Amino acid sequence: FPSHDSIRKEIFYTNPQLTTQAQVDAAALTLTRANRATFSFSAALIQTPQFVRGVNYNVGDILTVEFNGTQYTTRLDVIDVSITGAGVVERAELRLV
């Protein structure tokens, strides 16, 4: 953490169709967002009476997660639920926002 996806990237873009500064700025913003580095990790979800999926949180929600003493603001992108004879295990894929 951070992962290999955090390597700096530079893009050079040419489009003669863009004739105004506003068009160039909009294209640059679109390219920046599309190529932004993403930091993600997975974690076990442990439900408690005060923290219940579907009631207190769900996919797409913004969560504060603590890892090694540091707090991160993340978006809950994926919840993987496994049901076995031993019980239910939930894992989350979280992405820094």
N, C-alpha and C positions, 0 to 999 in steps of 0.2 A: 504494500500500500504506500505510495501509488504504484500502479501496474505499468507494464511496458507500453500501454496505450497513451501514457502521458508524454511520450517523446514529442518534441516540438515539430510541427508540420507547417510548411509554407506552401501556398498555392499561388501560381501565377495564372491569371485568367484574362483572355482577350475576347472581346465581343464587340465588333464594330457596329452592331445594332443599337448599342447603348449610346445615346447622344447627349444625355443631360447628367449633371452631377447626381441628381436624385435617383436616376436609374442605376448609375454606377454604385451608389451607396446601398441601394436595395439589393443589388446582385451580390455585393460584398457581404452584407449581413446574412443573406441566404446561404452563401458558401461557408461562412464562418460557423453558422449554426449546424450545417450538415456535416462539417468535418471537425467539430469540437471533440476534444478528448473526453472520454467517459470513464469514470471510476466506479466500479461495481464490485460487490462481494456478496457472498451468501452467508446465511446465518440460520440457526435453528430458532423457530418460533415457539416460545413457551407461554401457553395461555394460562392465565390466572383468573379468578373471579372478577378482577378489576380490568383485565386485558383480554377481551374476547374478540376473535376475528368475526367480522360481520356485524358486530355491535360497536366496538371501540375503534376498529381499524379494518381496512380492506385494501385490495389491489388499487394502486393509484394514489393512495394516501401518502402524505409527507410525515415521516417519523423521525424523531431524534434518537440516534443509536449511540451507545457508548462502547468504545473499543479501546483497550489498553489505556484507559484513563482520559481519552479524548472523545468529545461529543461531535457527531457528524449529523448533518441534516440530509436525509435520504428520501427517495421515493420508492415505495414498495412496488416493484415491477412484476414479480412472479411469485406465486405461492404454489409449492409442490407438496401435495398431500399423499403420503404412503400409508396404506392400511394393511397391517399384518396381524398375525395371531398375537403378537406381543403388544399391539396397540396402534395408535395413530401417531405418525411423525410428520411434522410440518417444517419445511425449509423455505426460506425466503430469498429471493434475489433482490438486492437493494442497490440503488444507484445514487451517487452523490448528486445533489442539486445545487 
